[in-house]
Amino acid sequence: MKKTGVIFLILLGLLVLFDKLIMPLYISQGSVKVVPDVANMDYDDAAQKLRLAGFEAIKSYHVRYLSNVDSNIVISQMPQAGMEVKPGRNVYLVVNRREKPSVPMPDLVGRPEFDARQAAARMDIPLLGVQVSTVTNPEENGRVLSQSIPPQTMVKSGTSASIIVGRYEASTQGTKKIALPDVLGMSLAQAQQVIADAGLTMGKVTTEYSALLVPNTVISQKPAVGSYLSPEQPVELTVVTAE
C-alpha cells in the first residue's frame, strides 16, 4: 500500500508540474500578437501604444529629408500593421530626418526657363522670383540669363532662389545702346564703378540675407548681363547682407 501511495504522489506531482509549468511555457512559445497600426502618429505616442501591446519601438530615419513632414511623425513601420509576430519583438519606426540636407546649387544659366525650374525642383530649391529682361539676341529668348545663387554653392534643401529670363526684342534703329557688363560676384563699390565706366546709370540697390555668401557681394543685376540699355536706363543691383 505504501508503495502504491508513493507512486500515486509522484504521478500527481508530475501532473501538477506539467499543468503549471510545462504547458504554459509550451503555449507561450507558440503564441503570436498582432502588430498595431502606428503610422502617422507622434513617435512617443506610437512607442507607448506598441509597449502596451507587448512590443518594443526602435527609431530609424528616412533615407531622404521630406520638407512637408514633421520630424517626430511616424512615416512607416516594420513589421507592418496587422502582421502576427512573437510578443516582445522590436518594431522599427521610420521618422523624418531632423535637419535639412545641404545640396549644390545647379547651374541654370543658358537653360530654358522650364528646364531650369525642373533642375531646381529636383534639388528641392524653389524658384520664387523669376524676372524678365529684354535681350537683343534671339537665341537668349526664354533662357536663364542669371541666377541669385552661384552654381555649386552649398545651400540647405528648401532654400529659395531667383532667376532672370531673357525676352527678345529687336533693337530700335538709330538709338544708342550700351551692353550691360557682368558685375555678378563683384563688391558693390566695384560694380558701381564698372557700370559708371560703361556710361550707364546706377539704380536701386537692394539687399538679400545669406549666411553662406560674402557680405556686400553682388548676386543679381537687373537688367541681366549682356542686355542693351540706353544711357539713362538705370541698372538695379542686389547685394548680400549678413544681417
MOMOHU-V780118 format. One record per run of one state. SS is the DSSP state (@ for helix, = for strand, . for the rest). FROM is the first residue (numbers start at 1). TO is the last residue. If there is no record, write none. Layout:
# MOMOHU-V780118
{{SS:FROM:TO} {SS:FROM:TO}}
This chain:
# MOMOHU-V780118
{{.:1:1} {@:2:30} {.:31:32} {=:33:34} {.:35:41} {=:42:42} {@:43:52} {.:53:55} {=:56:61} {.:62:72} {=:73:78} {.:79:83} {=:84:85} {.:86:89} {=:90:95} {.:96:101} {=:102:104} {.:105:111} {=:112:112} {@:113:122} {.:123:126} {=:127:135} {.:136:137} {@:138:140} {.:141:142} {=:143:147} {.:148:153} {=:154:156} {.:157:160} {=:161:168} {.:169:177} {=:178:179} {.:180:186} {=:187:187} {@:188:197} {.:198:200} {=:201:209} {.:210:216} {=:217:222} {.:223:227} {=:228:229} {.:230:233} {=:234:241} {.:242:243}}
